[in-house]
């Protein structure tokens, strides 16, 4: 198997719902990220043999193989093949893992992983709504095997099982906001962001012909523990999660360029990190969101590493209890986990988040002069994505 290296990784700012990026078509947002990852790397785009894109709600503006449409809309070569995949919240991390596998297996030498989700324009659940008249995605046969729960309920059951309290969640939510604010204040995200020109619209939603510049994540909030304590639970009257300890509905895109180490050398490109290992695991679909635990354990077992070998962990903050239960189960240091804030502060644009986390991890390793990063996400339906990268 060939060594797979990451040469470049970029992300757009993550926009809050109905905020800074909500006027951008998903195709245009993704094409901005794809064009930038090619431009920054200096690679001839004709060298890119396959692109794998993650997207959850593949309907309307995000249908018709959105990755392919975005690639072509960026003016990039028609000879590059593109596939769009759905692994729920882990879609673009799995896209990264699949692109890595294509390269490692020798199927291609150069690939790009990417992801996009414009939740302002294509709301979560749009592709499974009864309003479409196409039925529901779960048949009666499913219920003979499993209870069907929401992610909100899954997060609460995780809190029950691992003894995560409301105070734990509020403290975690506050820390996410504080870390993200510090990261922006110190310019930590500058090397990873591709700025976006978003169309302006009038009060009727019609384009005005002008644009506004988006260069900063839109989800950050100033808050306190006292303020968080006053928020209502989102799932149960006595639940531990509120809007302050749950991921935000967001808009965003990201792209990661991978290739063989030999190809990078032949093209005169400088690898930034090596992909050590990847995985996708299945877990209990009722608890649903415990995937990072199993994914981390599998990766550590396969690589012979321990959790202490991980310098930076990016574990998606779908809900505070997901990360807190993961840390307790695998013995992770929360000081090394999401050091620049996570989805509670920065947002979670579903299909884009995995590639966003890989991008954040790579750039944080370089900024902090560290070596090894773990990226993991929980996914709807009971899945977990995992990737370990090692800075070169």
C-alpha positions in Angstrom: 0.0 0.0 0.0 1.3 3.4 -0.9 1.9 6.1 1.7 -0.8 8.8 1.4 0.0 12.4 2.2 -2.0 15.5 2.6 -0.6 18.4 0.5 -3.2 21.0 1.2 -6.5 21.6 3.1 -8.8 24.6 3.2 -12.2 25.5 4.5 -14.6 28.3 4.1 -15.8 30.2 7.1 -18.7 28.4 8.8 -21.8 30.6 8.6 -24.6 30.7 11.1 -28.1 29.8 10.0 -29.6 32.4 7.7 -26.5 34.4 8.2 -23.4 35.5 6.2 -23.2 32.6 3.7 -27.0 31.9 3.4 -27.2 33.7 0.0 -24.5 31.5 -1.6 -25.6 28.5 -3.7 -24.1 25.3 -2.3 -22.4 24.6 -5.7 -20.7 28.0 -5.6 -19.5 27.6 -2.0 -18.0 24.2 -2.7 -16.5 25.3 -5.9 -14.7 28.1 -4.0 -13.1 25.6 -1.6 -12.2 23.2 -4.5 -10.7 26.0 -6.5 -8.7 27.2 -3.6 -7.2 23.9 -2.6 -6.0 23.5 -6.2 -4.7 27.0 -6.3 -2.9 27.0 -3.0 -1.2 23.7 -3.7 0.1 24.7 -7.1 -1.0 21.4 -8.6 -2.1 21.2 -12.2 -5.8 20.3 -11.7 -5.6 17.8 -14.6 -3.5 15.6 -12.2 -6.6 15.2 -9.9 -8.1 11.9 -11.0 -11.0 11.6 -8.5 -12.9 13.9 -6.1 -15.1 12.5 -3.3 -17.6 14.9 -1.8 -19.6 14.5 1.4 -23.2 15.9 1.5 -26.1 14.8 3.7 -29.2 16.5 2.3 -28.8 15.6 -1.4 -31.9 17.3 -2.6 -32.6 20.5 -4.6 -29.6 22.7 -4.8 -27.5 19.9 -3.3 -28.7 17.1 -5.6 -27.4 16.0 -9.0 -23.9 14.9 -7.6 -23.2 18.4 -6.1 -19.5 17.6 -6.0 -19.3 17.1 -9.8 -21.3 20.2 -10.5 -19.1 22.3 -8.1 -15.9 21.0 -9.7 -17.1 21.9 -13.2 -18.5 25.3 -11.9 -15.0 26.1 -10.7 -13.7 25.7 -14.3 -11.7 22.6 -13.4 -11.0 19.8 -15.8 -13.9 17.7 -16.9 -11.7 14.6 -16.9 -11.7 14.5 -13.1 -14.3 12.1 -11.9 -16.5 13.0 -8.9 -18.6 11.0 -6.5 -20.9 12.5 -3.8 -21.4 10.3 -0.7 -23.7 10.3 2.4 -22.4 9.0 5.7 -24.7 11.4 7.6 -22.7 13.9 9.7 -19.4 12.0 8.9 -19.9 12.4 5.2 -16.8 14.4 4.3 -14.6 12.7 6.8 -15.6 9.4 5.1 -15.0 11.2 1.8 -11.5 11.9 3.1 -11.1 8.2 4.1 -12.4 7.0 0.8 -10.1 9.3 -1.2 -7.2 8.1 1.0 -8.1 4.5 0.2 -8.3 5.2 -3.5 -4.8 6.6 -3.4 -3.4 3.9 -1.0 -4.7 1.1 -3.2 -3.2 2.5 -6.3 -6.5 3.1 -8.0 -5.5 6.8 -8.4 -2.4 8.8 -7.5 -4.1 12.1 -6.7 -7.6 12.7 -5.2 -9.5 15.5 -3.4 -11.9 15.0 -0.6 -14.5 17.7 0.1 -17.8 18.4 1.7 -20.6 21.0 1.6 -23.8 21.7 3.4 -25.9 24.9 3.2 -28.4 24.2 6.0 -29.9 27.7 5.6 -31.0 26.8 2.1 -31.5 23.1 2.4 -32.7 22.4 5.9 -31.8 19.3 7.7 -34.2 16.4 6.8 -35.2 18.0 3.5 -34.4 14.7 1.6 -36.6 12.7 4.0 -39.5 15.0 4.5 -43.0 13.6 4.3 -43.9 16.8 2.6 -42.1 15.6 -0.5 -44.7 12.8 -0.8 -42.0 10.1 -1.2 -42.5 8.2 2.0 -40.3 7.9 5.0 -36.7 6.4 5.0 -37.4 3.8 7.7 -39.6 0.8 7.1 -41.6 -1.2 9.6 -39.0 -4.0 9.5 -36.5 -1.7 11.2 -38.7 -1.5 14.3 -38.6 -5.2 14.8 -34.8 -4.8 15.5 -34.3 -1.4 16.9 -36.1 1.5 18.6 -36.0 4.6 16.4 -34.6 7.6 18.3 -33.6 11.1 17.5 -30.0 12.4 17.8 -31.3 14.6 20.6 -32.6 11.6 22.5 -29.4 9.6 21.8 -27.3 12.4 23.3 -29.5 12.4 26.4 -29.1 8.6 26.8 -25.4 8.9 26.4 -25.4 11.5 29.2 -27.4 9.1 31.4 -25.0 6.2 30.7 -21.8 8.1 31.3 -23.1 10.3 34.1 -22.8 13.6 32.2 -24.6 16.4 34.1 -26.2 19.6 33.0 -23.3 21.5 34.7 -20.8 19.4 32.7 -22.5 20.3 29.4 -22.7 24.0 30.3 -19.0 24.1 31.2 -18.1 22.3 28.0 -20.2 24.7 25.9 -18.6 27.7 27.5 -15.1 26.3 26.9 -15.9 25.8 23.2 -17.0 29.4 22.9 -14.0 30.7 24.8 -11.5 28.6 22.8 -13.0 29.6 19.5 -12.9 33.3 20.5 -9.3 33.0 21.6 -8.4 31.2 18.3 -9.9 34.0 16.2 -8.3 36.7 18.5 -4.9 35.1 17.9 -5.3 34.6 14.2 -5.1 30.8 14.4 -7.5 30.1 11.6 -5.9 32.5 9.1 -3.9 29.8 7.2 -6.9 27.5 6.7 -9.7 29.9 5.7 -10.7 30.7 2.1 -12.7 33.9 2.0 -16.1 34.0 0.3 -17.9 36.8 -1.6 -21.6 36.2 -0.9 -24.4 37.8 -2.9 -26.4 40.6 -1.3 -30.2 40.3 -1.5 -33.0 42.7 -0.9 -35.9 42.2 1.6 -37.6 40.0 -0.9 -34.6 37.8 -1.3 -33.7 39.0 -4.7 -30.0 39.6 -5.6 -29.0 43.2 -5.6 -25.9 42.7 -7.8 -23.5 43.5 -5.0 -21.7 41.1 -2.6 -20.4 41.1 0.9 -17.1 39.6 2.1 -17.2 36.6 4.5 -13.9 35.8 6.2 -14.9 34.8 9.7 -16.9 32.0 11.4 -20.3 33.3 12.3 -21.4 31.2 15.2 -19.4 32.6 18.0 -21.3 34.1 21.0 -20.3 35.9 24.1 -21.8 33.9 27.0 -21.3 33.0 30.7 -22.1 30.0 32.8 -25.0 31.9 34.3 -26.4 32.6 30.9 -26.0 29.0 29.8 -27.7 27.8 33.0 -30.8 29.8 32.1 -31.3 28.1 28.7 -34.1 25.5 28.3 -33.2 21.9 27.5 -33.7 20.9 23.8 -34.9 17.3 24.1 -36.4 16.5 27.5 -37.7 18.9 30.2 -35.1 17.5 32.6 -32.4 17.1 29.8 -28.8 18.2 30.0 -28.4 19.7 26.6 -29.4 23.2 25.5 -28.7 25.3 22.5 -25.5 26.3 24.4 -24.2 22.8 24.5 -25.3 21.5 21.1 -24.0 22.0 17.6 -25.2 24.9 15.6 -27.1 24.7 12.3 -24.6 26.1 9.8 -23.3 26.6 6.3 -19.8 25.7 5.0 -17.5 23.8 2.7 -14.0 22.3 2.8 -11.5 20.5 0.6 -8.5 18.3 1.3 -5.9 17.3 -1.4 -4.3 13.8 -1.0 -1.8 11.9 -3.1 0.9 9.3 -2.9 4.2 10.5 -1.4 6.0 9.5 -4.6 3.6 11.6 -6.7 4.1 14.6 -4.4 7.8 14.3 -4.9 7.5 13.9 -8.7 5.3 17.0 -8.8 7.7 19.0 -6.6 4.9 19.4 -3.9 5.6 19.5 -0.2 3.5 17.0 1.9 2.1 18.5 5.1 1.0 15.3 6.8 0.8 11.5 6.4 -2.5 9.7 6.8 -1.7 7.0 9.3 -5.0 5.1 9.3 -8.7 5.5 8.8 -11.9 3.7 9.8 -15.6 3.7 9.7 -17.4 1.8 12.5 -21.0 0.8 13.2 -22.4 1.2 16.7 -25.7 1.0 18.5 -28.2 3.0 16.4 -30.3 3.7 19.5 -27.6 5.5 21.4 -26.5 6.4 17.9 -23.7 8.9 18.8 -21.1 6.7 20.5 -19.2 6.2 17.2 -16.1 8.2 18.2 -15.4 5.8 21.1 -15.4 2.7 18.9 -13.5 4.5 16.1 -10.8 5.7 18.4 -10.4 2.3 20.0 -10.1 0.6 16.7 -7.6 3.1 15.3 -5.4 2.9 18.4 -5.5 -0.9 18.4 -4.6 -1.1 14.7 -1.8 1.4 14.9 -0.4 0.2 18.3 -0.8 3.8 19.6 -2.2 4.9 22.9 -4.4 8.0 23.5 -1.4 9.7 25.0 0.3 9.6 21.6 -2.4 11.9 20.3 -1.3 15.6 20.4 -4.5 17.0 19.0 -8.0 15.5 18.9 -10.8 17.0 16.8 -14.0 15.2 17.9 -17.2 16.8 16.6 -19.2 18.6 19.2 -22.6 17.3 18.0 -23.6 17.5 21.6 -21.5 18.0 24.7 -22.2 14.6 26.1 -20.8 12.9 22.9 -17.3 14.4 23.5 -17.4 14.1 27.3 -18.4 10.4 27.2 -15.7 9.8 24.5 -13.1 11.4 26.7 -14.1 9.4 29.8 -14.2 6.1 27.9 -10.9 6.4 26.0 -9.0 8.4 28.7 -8.5 11.5 26.5 -7.2 14.8 27.8 -9.8 17.5 27.1 -7.0 20.1 27.0 -5.9 18.5 23.8 -9.4 18.1 22.4 -10.9 20.7 20.1 -8.3 23.3 21.3 -9.7 26.0 19.0 -13.4 25.3 19.8 -15.8 23.0 18.0 -19.2 22.8 16.5 -20.9 24.3 19.6 -19.1 27.6 18.9 -18.2 27.3 15.3 -21.1 25.4 13.8 -21.7 22.0 12.2 -22.5 22.2 8.5 -23.3 18.4 8.4 -21.7 17.1 5.2 -18.8 19.6 5.3 -17.8 19.2 8.9 -15.5 16.1 8.5 -13.3 17.9 6.0 -13.4 21.0 8.2 -12.1 19.0 11.1 -9.3 17.4 9.1 -8.4 20.9 7.9 -8.4 22.3 11.4 -6.3 19.4 12.7 -3.7 19.7 10.1 -3.3 23.5 10.6 -3.3 23.2 14.4 -0.5 20.6 14.2 1.6 23.1 12.2 0.7 26.1 14.4 1.4 24.3 17.7 4.4 22.4 16.3 2.8 19.0 17.2 3.0 15.7 15.5 -0.2 13.5 15.6 -3.9 14.3 15.3 -7.0 12.2 15.7 -10.3 13.2 14.0 -13.5 11.5 14.8 -17.2 12.1 14.4 -20.5 10.6 15.5 -23.0 10.0 12.7 -26.8 9.5 12.4 -27.9 5.9 12.3 -25.1 4.7 14.6 -21.7 5.2 12.8 -18.4 6.6 13.7 -15.6 8.0 11.5 -11.9 8.0 12.4 -8.7 9.3 10.9 -5.2 9.7 12.3 -2.8 12.0 10.6 0.9 12.6 11.4 2.6 15.9 10.5 5.6 15.6 8.3 
